[in-house]
């Protein structure tokens, strides 16, 4: 495979405070150099007999390929992020930034602070849309190798010194301010709209219990922290609970094999949350039995293990 060069998107002669010499040098030497390295490394990998090559050679080449590919992609995004304008986000982006950061000023302050922290060093500052959470975040990336898994970058600021030393010397602050004035916000909005079309990962659902109402561990913790009335049942099997020394603080263990013996202890006026070890069959079946008995019962997704994973309080099981 041979990677193709992307023609420069911005019009360098129109940029405010960024010289033609700087942009040309950056594009031709650093973006072009990254693309050339990427193709050379890829060609070397494709000609390699990976079954016979030492593992460290393959690993080293793949790491260098990742760095060169990310450098290529981020440089393309960087040049696509620049255009002459007023430096103000479009209405659509302003709304999205205000929703996810509190305000446009709060987004800009964080973005600039992150860039300033890279001054005199190297790396990138990115505005990234994360489909999993359906929100925008700012992200630092060093050595072209750090990215948010599953994130879609829509704005990139190159903080390697080659991006500004010709015009600004060591004055990274002036470069960052100039970049802000030259952001091509309409193009950023187009990329944001495209990113919105990327579906988040499909939620994992126990198919045989797909219609059973469930509740996340974070929501359960919030209910307990708020002092809301809720009955929490630990329905891990007796064989499992006998090997464990801990139980969720606020929960009561009840044997899922003998629901009818303890169901009368529950109040039908307060909701019931049931969980097992991991949120699979036992907790779900117990919740179903309670719902059939007239209780407002739900199962806790992820079970006891998920509760411990979020740092939920536990106690010794007596």
N, C-alpha and C positions, 0 to 999 in steps of 0.2 A: 504494500500500500504506500502511496506517495501523497503526503499532505500538500494541499494547494494554498498558495498565498492569497490572502484577502486584501484587495486594494484598499488604500486608506479611505476611510469613510468621511472624516471631517475635512473641511476646507481650511488648510493650515494658515493661509494668508488672511483669513477673516478673524482668527482668534485674538482675543483681547489680552495682551500682556505675555503671550507665549510666542516666541519668535519662530520664524520659518526654519531657521537653522536648527533650533532645538527639536522641533517636531520631525524634521527630515532625518536628523541624526538618530533620534529615538526609533523612528519607524524602520529606517534602512539597516541600522547596525544592530539594534537590540531585538526588535520584533523579527527582522529578517534573519538575524543570527540564531534566534530561538527556533525558527522554522527550519533553517538549514540543519541545525543540530538534531532536531526531531526526525527529519528525513534520514539523516546519516545513521542515527541510532536504530531507527526502525528497519532500515536496510540491513544493518548488521545483525539485528535480532532475527530477521526473516531468513538470513543465510546461515544461521547457527543451527547446528544439530543439537537440539536441547536435550536429547536423550543421552548424549555423550559429554556435553559440556559440563564443567563443574558448576554446581548449584550457585556458588557465590558469583560466578560470572553472569549467569542468567539474572540473578537477583540485582546485581549492580546495574546491568543494562536496563532492566525494567524500572528501577528507581530513576535513572537518568532520563528514560523515556517519559516518565510521569512528570518530572520537573520541566522538561522541554515542552511537553504538550500543554501543561498548565500555563507556562510562560507564554506560549503561542496564543492560547485561548484568552488569557487575561489581557494581553496586549491588544488583541483585536477588540475586546470589550472596552478597554481604556480609550482607544482612538474613536470608537463608536459613541463614547460618552461625552465627546467634546464638540461644541459648536458655539458660534457667536450668538449671544442672546442677553437677556436681562438677569440671568442667574436665579430666576424664581421658578419653583416647581409649578407644573400645570395644576389645574384645579383637582384633577383626578389623583395625581401623586400627592398633592398637599393633603387631601382627605385621607389617603392611605397612610401617610407618614404621621399625621395627627392621631389616627386611630391606634397605630402600633407603637408610637413613641411618646404620645401625649401632646406633641406639637411639632411643627416643622423646625422651630428653633431648638427644641430638645434633641431632635434627630441630628441637626447640623452640629450642635455643640458636642455630641458624642462622637460623630464622624470626624470632626476636626481634632478632638482630643486624641482619638486613636491614631490619626495621621501624625500628629505632633509627637506622639510617643515613639514613632518609627523614624523620626528625623535623625539624620546622621547614620542610619543603619540601612535596613533593607526590608522589603515586604510590600504588601498591598493592603488597602482598606476597601472593603466591598460592601455594597448594599445588596442583600440577598433575600429572595423570597423562598420561604420554606413551605412547600405544599403540605407536609405533615401537620403543621400547626396553622396553616393558612394565614401567615403573617410575615412581615418584613423584619429583618434584623441587620445590624451592622456586624461585620466580621473582619478580623485581621487574618492575613495569610502570609506566612514566611516561607522563603525558599521555594516558592511556587508550588508547594506540596501540601498545603493545609487547606481543606475545604470543608464546608458543612455537608455531610453526606445527604444527598437528596435535595440540596439547596440549588436554587437557580439564580446566579448572580445577574443583576440588571444594571449595576453601576460599579465602575472600578477606578480607583485612584492608585497610580503607581508611585510608591515612595522609595524606590531605589534611586540612588543619587544620580544615575544617568538620566532620570526623567526631568531633572531640574538644574543640574549644576552649571550648564552652559549659560543659562539666563540668570540664575539666582545664586550661584555659588553655594555657600552653606546656609543660605537664608531659606530654610524649608518653610517657615511660617508664611513668607510672601508667596511662595509657590502654592501652598495649600489654599490661601485666600484667592489666588488667581484661578486655580482650578474651579473653585466654587462659582466664580463669575462665568465660567465657560462650560458649565454642565449643560448638555443638550437634553433638557427635560422632556421635550416631546418624544424623543427617541427612547428615553428611559421609560416613559409611560407605555409606549408600544411594547417594549420588552416585558414590562410588568403585566400588561394585558395578556401577553402570550404565556407568561409564567402562571397566571391564574388558571389557565386551561390544563395545567399539569395536575392530574388527580393525586390526592394524597394516597398513601398506602391503604389498601383495603383493610378495614378492621377485621381482626380474627374473631370468628363467631363459631361457637359450638353448634354445629348444624342441627343436631338432634334436639337442642334446647334453644333454637333461634328465637322462638316466640316468648321465652321467659324473660321478664324484666330483670336487668342487672344494674349494678351501681359500682362505680369505680372506687378504688381505695381512697383516693384524694377526697372524694365527696363524703365518704364515710367519716374520714378524719375531721373534715370541716363540720359535720353534724355533731360529732362528739365535742369538738372544741367550742362549739356554740351552745352546748348544753341542751340540744334538742332531744326530746324523748324518743329513744329508739332501743329496740331489743336486739341484741347481737348474739347469735348462736354459732359457736364453733362446732361444726358437724364433721370434723375429721374422724375417720373410723377409729374404733377402739384400738385396733392393732397399730395404728399410726400414732395416736396420741400417747400410747404407753411408752413409745420410744423417744418422745420429745419432752423437753424440760420447760418449754415456754408456751405461753398462750397470749393472745391479744388482750391488752389491758382494756377492760370494759366488756369483754365477751364472757359467755358462760358455755362450757362444753356440755353437749348433750349427745347421747349415742344415736347416730342416724338410723341404726337398726331397730330402734324402739321408740319411734316418734310418738306413737299413741300413749306411751307411758308418761311423757312429760309435756305433751302439747297443752294440757290443761293449765300449766303454770303460766302460760303466756297471756298477755292482754290483747284483745282484738282492737283496742282503741289506739294502740301505738304501732308504728311500722316495725317489721321484723327483717333483719338482715342476716342471711345465713352464708357461711363460707366453709370450704374444706381446705385441703392442702394447697391446691393450685387453681381452684375454680372450675373444676370439671364435673364429672358425673355425680359424686356424692352430694356436694353442696347444692347442685341444681335439682337433683331428685328430692332432696329434703325441702327445698323451697317450694317445689311443686306440691308436695304433700301438704305443706302448711297453707298454700293458696287454696287447695281443694277443701281445706277445713275452714276456710273463710277468713284467713289472715292476709293482711297486706304485706306479703313476703317477697323479698328480692334476694338474689344471690350476689355476693361480692366478687367482682371480676378479679381473677388472679389469686384469690384465696389468701391463706396465711402467708404464703411466700411473698406475694405482692405487698402485703401490709408491712412485712419486714423490709422489703426493698425500698419503700419510701421513708423508712426510719420511724414507722409508727410505734408507739410505746407498747412494750410487752412486759409480762410478769411471769414469775415461775408458776407452773401449773401444779396445783395441789391435788 
